[in-house]
Amino acid sequence: MSADDLPEPAVPGDPAPPPGLVVVGHFDQSPGYAVDRPRGADSWLFTWTTGGQGRLRQGGTETLAGPGDLVVLAPGVPHGYGVAPDARRWRFWWAHCQARPSWRPWLRPYDAGDGVHVVAPVPAVLHGRVESAFRRMLADARWTGVEAPPATTPADDRIAVAHGMAAHELALGALEEVVLLTAAAARTPAPPPGVDARVRRAQALIAADPGAPHTVRSLAEAVALSPSRFAHLFAQQVGESPMRALREARLRHAARLLEGTDLSVERVAAASGFASPFHFNRVFHERFGSPPGAYRAAHR
């Protein structure tokens, strides 16, 4: 099957690409464009909107997608999508594929029902990198394995199907970057209004690498405050001490590792900044109500 064999654009009732393929494309559609799949699809559908607005529905759930929104539809549920009412157009990247198991915990917090995942809002600073990943996916899907993968694709290249194993895995790698970037950034809570910029900077340092050997002194030095002044300001504005906030960030990081990787509990503890596996097991149980091993079993 080649890209030329795919419907462009799809018409109501057209089937989705066969399962097992990785298909990626970029459309710029005018009002009237719509796809209706009464049986849904056998693969996952990822859409990233770059302009205009789209409307996507699956089962009984419907959402509008604007620039910077990643909407993911799980397989097996009747769905449809098209240019949103009153919108002048819908520019979007899309990909059909089988999602890697590790992606599902990343998407789970954005489940809107009926297999619809709305990953938003994604910070504007990441939009360029996400689109670059889709462009790389489009180029990598065409790699034959003989020469170097193409750095770019022609301007009119709208659809590509990854045939070989290498092209298939490279394309999935680019899409994994999209899922990881958007899911990690969209769920980061916005700082409360009025929080001091130095406190926000310390929170960002903790969120970026919870497993790092942060201390009150190292965080204070990073924001140009004395340790005592930093600790007082942080607790006053956040409502908890820097070390308590750090422990919470480390526990959330550990939970994500348990959900999405096969790392041993000991390695999860170390990667999350806990020097003692025994201490990690105790505080994790206190925080989540079950020990790490049981938590993993319940969330896989």
Secondary structure, 3 states (H helix, E strand, C coil): CCHHHCCCCCCCCCCCCCCCCEEEEEEEECCCCEEEECCCCCCEEEEEEEEECEEEEECCEEEEECCCCEEEECCCCCEEEEECCCCCCEEEEEEEECCCCCHHHHHHHHEEECCEEEECCCCHHHHHHHHHHHHHHHHHCCCCCCCCCCCCCCCCCCEEEECCHHHHHHHHHHHHHHHHHHHHHHCCCCCCCCCCHHHHHHHHHHHHCCCCCCCHHHHHHHCCCCHHHHHHHHHHHHCCCHHHHHHHHHHHHHHHHHHHCCCCHHHHHHHCCCCCHHHHHHHHHHHHCCCHHHHHHHHC
